[in-house]
Amino acid sequence: MNFKKILIAVDNSTCSEKAAKAGYDMAEKFGAEVALVNIIEPIPANVNPDLTLAPVFLETYDNSEENSHILLKEMETKYGKGIKTTYLSIVDTAAHGIIQQSDEWGSDLIVIGTYGRTGLYHFLMGSVAEHVARKSACPVLIIPNKCDV
């Protein structure tokens, strides 16, 4: 396999830091470019009596977008090693957003971290990494939180 475009899904967690490190290491080995993707989960909107969105929702979204860009920049600075990096940040559900951004960017590989939760929590919440692996058009490398990278 020859990976030229590696998409790395990140959030504000230790498992996504491990995924970023592993993804950039692979990009360095393959001479690939990287896209860092951060999905901003939608916040339920409060609707005013006149059917407009409450201003707090718009402020929260603006802040989330800014925080997303800061996170992506921090990941690139920490692990990027000068590798060409594209930032992708959208409002969507995590799994759907990652798959959509991967398809649109044309990635050859997705790298994603996982918490490794089991039992009831896994049953109730599902696994973003599992969903991405099932629905993705390209290979998915899942980095477990317990893994030393």
C-alpha positions in Angstrom: 0.0 0.0 0.0 1.2 3.5 -0.8 -0.4 6.2 1.3 -0.1 9.7 -0.1 -3.0 11.4 1.8 -3.4 10.5 5.5 -6.4 11.9 7.4 -6.0 12.1 11.2 -9.0 12.5 13.3 -8.4 14.5 16.5 -10.2 15.9 19.5 -9.1 17.1 22.8 -8.0 13.7 24.3 -4.9 11.6 24.9 -6.1 8.9 22.5 -6.3 11.5 19.7 -2.8 12.7 20.6 -1.5 9.2 20.1 -3.4 9.0 16.8 -1.8 12.3 15.7 1.7 11.0 16.5 1.2 7.7 14.8 -0.4 9.4 11.7 2.4 11.9 11.3 5.0 9.1 11.8 3.3 7.2 9.0 3.2 10.3 6.8 6.9 10.8 7.3 7.7 7.2 6.3 5.4 7.3 3.2 6.2 10.9 2.2 2.5 11.6 2.5 0.6 14.8 3.2 -1.8 15.0 6.2 -5.2 16.4 6.9 -6.1 17.0 10.5 -9.9 16.8 11.0 -11.7 18.0 14.1 -15.5 17.5 14.2 -17.5 20.1 16.1 -20.5 18.2 17.5 -23.7 20.1 17.0 -25.2 21.7 20.1 -28.9 21.6 20.4 -30.3 25.0 19.6 -32.5 27.0 21.9 -35.4 28.5 20.0 -36.8 31.8 21.0 -40.5 32.5 20.9 -40.1 34.3 17.6 -38.5 31.1 16.2 -34.9 32.5 16.0 -31.9 30.8 17.4 -30.8 32.0 20.8 -27.7 34.2 20.5 -25.8 32.0 23.0 -25.9 29.2 20.4 -24.2 31.4 17.8 -21.5 32.5 20.2 -20.9 28.9 21.3 -20.5 27.9 17.6 -18.1 30.7 16.9 -16.0 29.8 20.0 -16.0 26.1 19.0 -14.8 26.8 15.5 -12.0 29.0 17.0 -11.1 26.3 19.5 -11.1 23.7 16.8 -8.5 25.7 14.8 -6.3 26.1 17.9 -6.4 22.4 18.5 -5.5 21.6 14.9 -2.6 24.0 15.0 -1.3 22.6 18.3 -1.4 19.0 16.9 0.5 20.1 13.8 3.1 22.1 15.9 3.6 19.1 18.3 3.8 16.3 15.7 3.9 17.8 12.2 7.7 17.6 11.5 7.2 20.1 8.6 4.8 17.8 6.8 2.2 19.5 4.6 -0.9 19.7 6.7 -4.5 20.7 5.8 -7.0 21.7 8.5 -10.6 20.4 8.2 -13.2 21.4 10.8 -16.9 21.1 10.4 -20.1 20.8 12.4 -21.4 17.3 12.2 -21.6 14.1 14.2 -18.2 12.6 14.7 -18.3 9.4 12.6 -20.2 10.9 9.7 -18.1 14.0 9.6 -14.8 12.0 9.6 -16.0 9.8 6.7 -17.4 12.8 4.7 -14.2 14.8 5.1 -12.1 11.7 4.2 -14.1 11.2 1.0 -14.0 14.9 0.0 -10.3 15.2 0.7 -9.5 11.9 -1.0 -7.6 10.3 1.8 -5.8 6.9 1.3 -5.8 6.2 5.1 -7.7 7.4 8.2 -5.9 7.3 11.5 -8.1 7.6 14.6 -7.7 6.9 18.3 -10.1 5.0 20.5 -10.7 5.0 24.2 -11.2 1.2 24.3 -14.4 1.4 26.3 -16.4 -1.8 26.8 -19.5 -3.0 28.4 -22.6 -0.8 29.0 -20.8 2.5 28.1 -19.8 1.0 24.7 -23.3 -0.4 24.2 -24.9 3.0 24.9 -22.4 5.3 23.2 -21.1 3.1 20.4 -17.6 3.6 19.0 -16.8 6.3 16.6 -13.7 4.4 15.5 -15.7 1.2 14.8 -18.3 3.2 12.8 -15.6 4.9 10.8 -13.9 1.6 10.1 -17.2 0.0 8.9 -18.3 2.9 6.6 -14.9 4.2 5.3 -14.0 3.8 1.6 -10.3 3.6 2.6 -8.3 1.7 5.3 -8.6 2.8 8.9 -5.8 2.6 11.4 -7.2 2.5 14.9 -4.8 3.5 17.7 -5.9 2.2 21.1 -5.5 4.5 24.1 -3.4 1.8 25.8 -0.9 1.7 22.9 2.6 3.2 23.3 3.4 5.1 20.1 
